[in-house]
Amino acid sequence: MSTKPTRLTWKNAVLAGLTCSTSVLGIGCASTKTSNTARTGTEQILISAAIDRAFSNVQFNELAGYKVFIDEKYLDSVDKAYLMGTLRHKIFESGGHLVTALDQADVVLEPRSGGVGTDTQESYVGIPALGMPGLPIELPEIKLASRNTQMGTAKIGLVCYDAKTGVALGAGGESTALTHNNDTYVLGVGPFRSGSVIDQRQKAVGYNGVGGSIMSTGKVAKAAPIKIMDRKDAVMGSPSTPAEQIAETPSVPDYFNR
C-alpha cells in the first residue's frame, strides 16, 4: 500500500526548509578587512615626540618682534614637514613674525638635521639555540623573558644671522632628544608596553592645549634653555633690527678713543 504526499505535507516541508535556511544564515560568520600604513604609528610618534622634545630645550623668545625667514635648504630629514611645522609654531609662540622672502626679514633662522630616525634593540633572558655536535639538528632557543625596544632620535641644529649683513647672531647650537617604546614578553605572554609612545597614546586626553583653546596665550616653562641668539634688552633709542644694531656698533679704535 502506498501513500501519496498531501499538499499539507509539501507545505510543511517547504516551511521546514525555509526555517532551516534562516537558522543557518542567522548563525553565519562575518569578517572585517583591515590594512596597515607603510609606517607604523609607533614609529611616527617616536620621531615626532623626539622632535618636540628637542625643540622644547631651545629658547626662542629672542626672536620676539623680529621678522624671521626660515631657510630650510640645509635641512634634510625624515618627517621634515612636521619638523618645519613645529619650528614655525615655536616662532609664533615666541612673538616672532614669519616672512616668506629673505628681503623682508630681519633675522634668518637656519635649521639642520644631525639625525632624525629610529633604532631597534632586542634582548632576552633564556637559553640560546644550540647545535648538536655531529647531528643536523638544533635545539631551539628558550626565552623566559624578552624585551624589544624601539628608540626615536632627533638631533636638530639651529643658527641665526642678520638678514641684511649676513653676520651671525650668537653661536647657535644643537639640541638632541631621545624617545623609546618597550615591548616586554614573559614566558611568551605580552606585550607589556612602556615608554614614550604609551604615555602619549593612553594618557593624553583631548586637545593638548591650555583650556582646549588653540588661541591660548599660555606658555610652557622650559628648564635650562639653550639660547640660539644673543640679544641685549632693548632700550629707548637703540636700533630696532640686528642690521641697525651692527651698523651702530663702533669699531675697535673708536671704542678706545671714547
C-alpha positions as CSV (number, residue, x, y, z in Angstrom):
1,M,0.0,0.0,0.0
2,S,1.5,3.4,-1.0
3,T,0.7,6.8,0.3
4,K,0.9,10.0,-1.7
5,P,2.2,13.1,0.0
6,T,-0.6,15.5,0.5
7,R,-0.5,19.3,-0.2
8,L,-0.2,19.9,3.5
9,T,2.8,17.7,3.7
10,W,4.6,19.6,1.0
11,K,3.8,22.9,2.6
12,N,5.3,21.6,5.8
13,A,8.4,20.5,4.1
14,V,8.9,23.9,2.4
15,L,8.3,25.7,5.7
16,A,10.8,23.4,7.4
17,G,13.4,24.1,4.7
18,L,13.0,27.9,4.9
19,T,13.3,27.7,8.7
20,C,16.5,25.7,8.5
21,S,17.9,28.1,5.9
22,T,17.1,31.1,8.0
23,S,18.6,29.4,11.1
24,V,21.9,28.7,9.2
25,L,22.1,32.2,7.8
26,G,21.3,33.6,11.3
27,I,24.4,31.9,12.8
28,G,26.7,32.7,9.9
29,C,30.2,34.3,10.3
30,A,31.4,37.8,9.3
31,S,34.9,39.1,8.7
32,T,36.4,42.6,8.7
33,K,39.2,43.6,6.3
34,T,41.9,45.6,7.9
35,S,45.1,47.3,6.5
36,N,48.2,49.0,7.9
37,T,50.1,52.0,6.8
38,A,53.6,51.7,5.4
39,R,55.0,53.3,8.5
40,T,53.6,52.3,11.9
41,G,52.0,54.8,14.2
42,T,54.6,53.8,16.9
43,E,57.5,54.8,14.6
44,Q,55.9,58.1,13.7
45,I,55.0,59.1,17.3
46,L,58.6,58.2,18.4
47,I,60.0,60.6,15.8
48,S,57.5,63.4,16.3
49,A,57.9,63.2,20.1
50,A,61.7,63.3,19.8
51,I,61.4,66.5,17.6
52,D,59.0,68.1,20.2
53,R,61.5,67.3,23.0
54,A,64.5,68.7,21.0
55,F,62.7,72.0,20.4
56,S,61.5,72.3,24.0
57,N,65.1,72.7,25.0
58,V,65.6,75.8,22.8
59,Q,64.8,79.3,23.9
60,F,63.0,81.2,21.1
61,N,62.0,84.3,22.9
62,E,64.9,86.3,21.5
63,L,63.1,86.3,18.2
64,A,60.1,88.3,19.6
65,G,59.3,91.3,17.5
66,Y,61.6,90.3,14.6
67,K,60.6,89.3,11.1
68,V,62.0,85.8,10.7
69,F,62.7,83.9,7.5
70,I,63.3,80.2,7.8
71,D,66.0,78.9,5.4
72,E,65.5,75.2,5.1
73,K,67.9,74.4,2.3
74,Y,70.3,72.6,4.7
75,L,67.5,70.6,6.3
76,D,67.0,67.0,5.0
77,S,65.4,64.5,7.4
78,V,62.5,62.1,7.9
79,D,59.2,63.9,8.8
80,K,60.6,67.2,7.6
81,A,57.1,68.7,7.3
82,Y,56.4,68.0,11.0
83,L,59.8,69.4,12.0
84,M,59.2,72.6,10.0
85,G,55.7,73.0,11.2
86,T,56.9,72.7,14.8
87,L,59.6,75.2,14.2
88,R,57.1,77.7,12.8
89,H,54.8,77.1,15.8
90,K,57.7,77.9,18.2
91,I,58.5,81.2,16.4
92,F,54.8,82.2,16.6
93,E,54.8,81.3,20.3
94,S,57.8,83.5,20.9
95,G,56.2,86.5,19.3
96,G,58.3,86.4,16.1
97,H,56.8,87.3,12.7
98,L,57.3,84.8,9.8
99,V,58.0,86.2,6.3
100,T,58.2,84.3,3.1
101,A,61.1,86.2,1.4
102,L,64.6,86.9,2.5
103,D,64.5,90.6,1.6
104,Q,61.6,91.1,4.0
105,A,63.4,89.6,7.0
106,D,65.4,91.0,9.9
107,V,66.6,87.6,11.0
108,V,67.3,84.3,9.1
109,L,66.8,81.1,11.1
110,E,68.7,78.2,9.5
111,P,67.7,74.7,10.8
112,R,69.7,71.5,10.0
113,S,69.3,67.8,10.9
114,G,72.0,65.8,12.6
115,G,69.9,62.7,12.7
116,V,66.2,62.0,12.8
117,G,65.1,58.4,12.8
118,T,64.5,55.2,14.8
119,D,66.6,52.2,16.0
120,T,65.7,48.8,17.4
121,Q,67.3,46.8,20.2
122,E,66.3,43.3,21.2
123,S,67.4,41.4,24.4
124,Y,66.2,38.3,26.3
125,V,66.8,36.1,29.3
126,G,67.0,32.4,28.5
127,I,68.9,29.7,26.6
128,P,70.1,30.5,23.1
129,A,69.7,28.0,20.2
130,L,72.2,25.2,20.5
131,G,73.5,22.9,17.7
132,M,74.1,19.2,18.4
133,P,77.7,18.1,17.5
134,G,77.6,15.6,14.7
135,L,73.9,15.9,14.2
136,P,72.0,18.0,11.7
137,I,69.6,19.2,14.3
138,E,69.5,22.3,16.6
139,L,67.8,22.9,19.9
140,P,65.5,25.9,19.7
141,E,66.1,29.0,21.8
142,I,64.1,29.3,25.0
143,K,63.1,32.8,26.0
144,L,62.0,33.2,29.6
145,A,61.6,37.0,29.2
146,S,62.4,39.3,26.3
147,R,62.2,42.9,25.5
148,N,62.1,44.7,22.2
149,T,63.0,48.4,22.4
150,Q,62.4,50.9,19.6
151,M,64.1,54.3,20.0
152,G,63.4,57.6,18.3
153,T,66.2,60.2,17.9
154,A,66.1,63.8,16.9
155,K,69.3,66.0,16.7
156,I,68.5,69.4,15.4
157,G,70.9,72.3,14.8
158,L,69.9,76.0,14.7
159,V,71.8,79.1,13.8
160,C,70.6,82.7,13.3
161,Y,72.1,85.5,11.3
162,D,71.3,89.1,10.3
163,A,69.3,89.1,7.0
164,K,70.9,92.4,5.9
165,T,74.6,91.8,6.8
166,G,74.9,88.1,7.0
167,V,76.6,88.3,10.4
168,A,75.9,85.5,12.8
169,L,73.7,86.4,15.8
170,G,75.2,84.3,18.6
171,A,76.9,80.9,18.3
172,G,73.8,78.9,17.6
173,G,73.6,75.3,18.9
174,E,72.3,71.8,18.7
175,S,69.6,70.0,20.7
176,T,69.2,66.2,20.9
177,A,66.3,64.2,22.3
178,L,65.6,60.5,22.6
179,T,62.2,58.7,22.9
180,H,61.6,55.0,23.4
181,N,59.0,52.3,23.3
182,N,59.4,48.9,25.1
183,D,57.5,45.7,24.4
184,T,58.2,43.1,27.1
185,Y,57.2,39.4,27.0
186,V,57.3,37.0,29.9
187,L,57.1,33.3,29.1
188,G,55.6,34.2,25.7
189,V,52.9,36.4,27.3
190,G,52.8,40.0,26.2
191,P,53.5,42.6,25.1
192,F,53.6,44.6,28.2
193,R,54.3,48.1,26.9
194,S,56.0,51.1,28.4
195,G,57.8,54.2,27.2
196,S,57.1,57.5,25.4
197,V,54.5,56.1,23.0
198,I,52.3,54.6,25.6
199,D,52.4,57.9,27.5
200,Q,51.2,59.8,24.5
201,R,48.6,57.3,23.3
202,Q,47.0,56.3,26.6
203,K,47.5,59.3,28.9
204,A,46.6,62.1,26.5
205,V,43.0,63.1,26.6
206,G,41.5,65.7,24.2
207,Y,43.3,68.6,22.7
208,N,46.8,69.3,24.2
209,G,46.4,73.0,24.9
210,V,45.6,75.4,27.7
211,G,41.9,75.3,28.3
212,G,41.5,73.4,25.0
213,S,41.8,76.6,23.0
214,I,44.1,76.9,20.0
215,M,44.3,80.7,20.6
216,S,45.6,80.4,24.1
217,T,48.5,82.7,25.0
218,G,49.8,80.4,27.8
219,K,53.5,79.4,27.7
220,V,55.3,76.3,29.0
221,A,58.2,76.8,31.3
222,K,61.5,75.4,30.0
223,A,64.3,74.2,32.2
224,A,67.9,75.1,31.3
225,P,67.0,76.5,27.8
226,I,69.6,76.7,25.0
227,K,70.0,80.2,23.7
228,I,70.3,80.3,19.9
229,M,70.8,84.1,19.6
230,D,72.4,86.7,21.9
231,R,70.1,89.7,22.1
232,K,70.5,92.7,24.5
233,D,67.5,94.1,26.2
234,A,66.1,96.9,24.0
235,V,66.5,100.4,25.4
236,M,65.0,103.7,24.3
237,G,66.6,105.0,21.2
238,S,68.5,101.8,20.4
239,P,68.4,100.3,16.9
240,S,65.4,98.1,16.4
241,T,66.8,95.5,14.0
242,P,70.0,93.4,14.0
243,A,71.3,95.2,10.9
244,E,70.9,98.6,12.6
245,Q,72.5,97.4,15.8
246,I,75.5,96.2,13.9
247,A,75.8,99.4,11.9
248,E,75.8,101.4,15.2
249,T,78.5,99.2,16.8
250,P,81.7,101.3,17.0
251,S,85.0,100.0,15.6
252,V,87.8,98.9,17.9
253,P,89.8,102.2,17.6
254,D,86.7,104.3,18.0
255,Y,85.7,102.3,21.1
256,F,89.0,103.0,22.9
257,N,89.1,106.7,21.8
258,R,85.8,107.4,23.6
